[in-house]
Amino acid sequence: MYLEHFQFQEEPFRLTPNPHYLYLSNKHAKAKTYLDFAIWNRDGFAVITGEIGSGKTTVLNKVLSEVDEDVIVCKIHHTLLNEIELLKAVLMNLGIRFEGHDKVEMINSLTEFLLEQYLEGRRVLLVIDEAQNLSPKALEELRLMSGLEYEYEKLINIILVGQPDLKILLESKPLEQLTQRIRLKFHLRALTEEETAAYIRHRLETAGARDLDIFPNDLMPILYRYTGGIPRLINILCDTALIIAFAEGRKHVDRDILKEAIKELQWVTYKRRKAKLRKPRQAQRQRHETNPHLGKFDGLPLDIDLAAISDEDAAEPTDKE
């Protein structure tokens, strides 16, 4: 019923990272180029960071969907691991058999596998998403792994993808040697207001919409004010607004529907949301700098929990807010 009402072939604002829906803003196109080069070039590390929901994983999935057949991809999603668990995860993901928990034997097994693939003309790519959760010891293990070579050629490429906390972690003194091995760094920033409008039209068009003006241009300042140009937040707000429009039998989203969606989500402006987190994040940074062995922040998200905003903050939105 929902799809028929708006004449969609599929839902345009689903949250699951889908490379088919990737909108290549200048920033996202540059991030993709960096990742493409990192895969093509056998030389150390590449690091892509960005805000929560900025599209890092979508860009990554797009790149991985286009890799050549001679590239063996090992992708690690769950990163709350110590160095031994990380090594085991890599071995298991690559299908390398090992016995026991002896680190030396595991490293030897990995080295033999990498050398075998190299001699057969294949490349091995290790991709770690949510890398901000890795401990300094796990990151040091990756540095040592990146040093595996044969005749001056690296045997493994490594790409780290993570939230801004990863940047802070990599800048800590205990990881200075690792930082020196990073060949490419890129921070994926939010969309501009103009890009936000283009992003919404792109999602609608990709979903098969015949009417690309379901969200009129005069709504973009409000949409941008409450999402900050973060793709995931744009998806949440647009999807909520479409559901309200569908419930009311409307074919387009107007200002009242958009404000109702914001109120239903209990959102404040993106600027206020960021301000609420600035002080606790600064405290986390200072604690990390005081004790670099903490390894990562204590699970503090960059974005606030959408359901945890107070009633005062969730007041009805106004055009001036």
QUIBELGI-V47237 format. One record per backbone hydrogen bond with DSSP energy under -0.5 kcal/mol. NH is the residue of the N-H (numbers start at 0). CO is the residue of the C=O. If there is no record, write none. Layout:
nh=NH co=CO
nh=NH co=CO
This chain:
nh=4 co=0
nh=5 co=1
nh=6 co=2
nh=7 co=2
nh=8 co=206
nh=9 co=206
nh=13 co=10
nh=20 co=17
nh=21 co=18
nh=23 co=21
nh=24 co=22
nh=28 co=24
nh=29 co=25
nh=30 co=26
nh=31 co=27
nh=32 co=28
nh=33 co=29
nh=34 co=30
nh=35 co=31
nh=36 co=32
nh=37 co=33
nh=38 co=34
nh=39 co=35
nh=40 co=36
nh=42 co=40
nh=44 co=180
nh=45 co=157
nh=46 co=183
nh=47 co=159
nh=48 co=185
nh=49 co=161
nh=50 co=187
nh=53 co=50
nh=58 co=54
nh=59 co=55
nh=60 co=56
nh=61 co=57
nh=62 co=58
nh=63 co=59
nh=64 co=60
nh=65 co=62
nh=66 co=63
nh=70 co=67
nh=71 co=69
nh=71 co=122
nh=72 co=70
nh=73 co=71
nh=73 co=124
nh=74 co=72
nh=75 co=73
nh=75 co=126
nh=76 co=74
nh=78 co=76
nh=80 co=78
nh=85 co=81
nh=86 co=82
nh=87 co=83
nh=88 co=84
nh=89 co=85
nh=90 co=86
nh=91 co=87
nh=92 co=88
nh=93 co=89
nh=94 co=91
nh=95 co=90
nh=96 co=94
nh=105 co=101
nh=106 co=102
nh=107 co=103
nh=108 co=104
nh=109 co=105
nh=110 co=106
nh=111 co=107
nh=112 co=108
nh=113 co=109
nh=114 co=110
nh=115 co=111
nh=116 co=112
nh=117 co=113
nh=118 co=114
nh=119 co=115
nh=120 co=117
nh=121 co=116
nh=122 co=69
nh=124 co=71
nh=124 co=122
nh=125 co=123
nh=125 co=156
nh=126 co=73
nh=126 co=124
nh=127 co=158
nh=128 co=75
nh=128 co=126
nh=130 co=160
nh=132 co=129
nh=133 co=130
nh=134 co=80
nh=138 co=134
nh=139 co=135
nh=140 co=136
nh=141 co=137
nh=142 co=138
nh=143 co=139
nh=144 co=140
nh=145 co=141
nh=146 co=142
nh=146 co=143
nh=147 co=144
nh=149 co=152
nh=152 co=149
nh=153 co=41
nh=154 co=147
nh=156 co=123
nh=157 co=43
nh=158 co=125
nh=159 co=45
nh=160 co=127
nh=161 co=47
nh=165 co=162
nh=166 co=162
nh=166 co=163
nh=167 co=163
nh=168 co=164
nh=169 co=165
nh=170 co=166
nh=171 co=168
nh=174 co=171
nh=175 co=172
nh=178 co=174
nh=179 co=175
nh=180 co=176
nh=180 co=177
nh=181 co=177
nh=181 co=178
nh=182 co=44
nh=182 co=180
nh=183 co=44
nh=185 co=46
nh=187 co=48
nh=187 co=185
nh=188 co=186
nh=190 co=228
nh=195 co=191
nh=196 co=192
nh=197 co=193
nh=198 co=194
nh=199 co=195
nh=200 co=196
nh=201 co=197
nh=202 co=198
nh=203 co=199
nh=204 co=200
nh=205 co=201
nh=206 co=202
nh=207 co=204
nh=208 co=203
nh=211 co=209
nh=213 co=210
nh=215 co=213
nh=215 co=252
nh=218 co=215
nh=219 co=216
nh=222 co=218
nh=223 co=219
nh=224 co=220
nh=225 co=221
nh=226 co=222
nh=227 co=223
nh=229 co=226
nh=230 co=228
nh=231 co=52
nh=232 co=229
nh=233 co=229
nh=234 co=230
nh=235 co=231
nh=236 co=232
nh=237 co=233
nh=238 co=234
nh=239 co=235
nh=240 co=236
nh=241 co=237
nh=242 co=238
nh=243 co=239
nh=244 co=240
nh=245 co=241
nh=246 co=242
nh=247 co=243
nh=248 co=245
nh=249 co=244
nh=252 co=213
nh=253 co=251
nh=257 co=253
nh=258 co=254
nh=259 co=255
nh=260 co=256
nh=261 co=257
nh=262 co=258
nh=263 co=259
nh=264 co=260
nh=265 co=261
nh=266 co=261
nh=269 co=224
nh=270 co=224
nh=272 co=268
nh=273 co=269
nh=274 co=270
nh=275 co=271
nh=276 co=272
nh=276 co=273
nh=277 co=273
nh=278 co=274
nh=280 co=276
nh=281 co=277
nh=282 co=278
nh=283 co=279
nh=284 co=280
nh=285 co=281
nh=286 co=282
nh=287 co=283
nh=288 co=284
nh=289 co=285
nh=290 co=286
nh=293 co=290
nh=294 co=291
nh=295 co=293
nh=298 co=296
nh=300 co=298
nh=307 co=304
nh=308 co=305
nh=313 co=309
nh=314 co=311
nh=320 co=317
